[in-house]
Amino acid sequence: MIVTVRDPDILSNLDPQILTSYLQAQGWHQETQVDTKESVWIKTTDSGEEFDITLPLNPSIRSYALRMAEILAILETVEVRSQLDILSDLITKISNTSIQGMVIRVAERNHPSNVSIIGFVVGKPRQINLSLSESEYNQARTAYHQRLPVICTGDLIKENDAFVLKKITSFALYNTLTEQAAV
């Protein structure tokens, strides 16, 4: 199954600096750069086929999400990997997102990241660390001991190759029968 990423919120949050580092790590070579507007990257595959990517360097331009979608399509062809796999390597922040998952670790209440869950980030199961209030922490303990799913909303940020949910606006047990947060 081929999946094309079209969500403008996700595409708009891709960091050009992260993409630059990714391209360098994947063997792309910067050919030119136009001020702080864009850079052009070239890669020749083992079969001799040449590809180029024009990377916008300013996320505030109107066509940024569209250009990111085009870049993902090119990377999918060159790397023979799905766009979701590539995107999961590039994601650094998703604002105000809801994640369903299972609590896999409950640390001491005063620990900076006192709870960890397994939730899906761009189609892949990932560990996500959270710092919860006392009442949310108690719900997480219940979920952990009774193996109940949870749902939480906040800003998902990748820090040092680990995901952290910050600015948490909600955390609740997830009722699988009604598919909504249990109150």
Buried (B, 14 or more C-beta within 10 A) or exposed (E): EEEEBEEEEBBBBBBBEBBBEBBEEBEBEBEEEEEEEBBBBBBEEEEEEEBEBBBBBEBEEEEBBBBBBBBBBBBBEBBEEBBBBBBBBBBBBBBEBEBBBBBEBBBEEEEEBBBBBBBEBBBEEBBBBBBBEEEBBEBBBBBBEEEBBBBBBBBBBBEEEEBBBBEBEEBBBBBEEEEEBBE
